[in-house]
Structures are given as structure tokens and as C-alpha cells.
Amino acid sequence: MKKVLCIIMLLCIGVAVVGCGQKQSEIQNVPIKQENIDNANLFVDLLEQKDFGSAAALFDEEMSKLMPASKLQQTWEDLNKQMGDFEKKLEIKTEIQKEYEIAHVISQFKKVKLDIKVVFNQAGKISGLWFQPAK
């Protein structure tokens, strides 16, 4: 399941960034562990600061293989080229899907508002990552 989730994540980055105008389903905003919310905030802060090594250190083993720091850096740089520079975090919405806790860090980029979807496994490590249009 974890491997499938990571593969889907990589595909979704490209699809979501190229940006279909499809609406994202409503997020239920179910409470998750505060530590995961804090780590989602930290993760986006580290991306903004271009500290890709520290950001990638929050990944679980499978994500680390699929998206090492260099690939994370390239993804973030491409995202900023396509969507305009990252400006700020707006809010965090949360949900739970099966055994995963998810933090949606709704963020403003120069051209568009994006949902940076950070998925945490039971150990509190990032096991999935999506960049998709926010509602």
C-alpha cells in the first residue's frame, strides 16, 4: 500500500501541477496528531527556505527512495516556475484515510492557491506528498 501511495504521489505531482481545473473533494477537517500538523508546517517552511535535505529527512524509507532531496528540490523549483513564487501558508486542513493522517497545507503562490497534501504514516513520517489546486 505504501509503495502504491508513493507511486501515485509522483504521478499526481505532474498531473496536479500541470493543473487540471477539477475540484478537490471537500476535506472533512478531522483532528490529527499535533505533531503531524507541526511537521507539515515545518516541511513547507523547509521547502520555502530551500533546505531540501532537512525536508527530505522527514520522509519515510520508501519516500526517501522515490524522492531524495535532489528530486524534491527539482520538484519545488519546477513548481515555483510554473505557479509563481511561494508567498505564504494560508491554513491547514486535516483528515484521516485508513491508517494515514493527512495535513493539507493550503498555500498561496503568486499565480494560484495550492494544497500541499502531506501524508503521514503511523510512525509520523511523511509517506506521501501531492501538490494540487486548492479550493
Summary of the structure (lengths in Angstrom):
residues: 135
radius of gyration: 13.4
end to end distance: 27.4
largest distance: 35.0
contacts: 406
relative contact order: 0.24
helix: 43%
strand: 29%
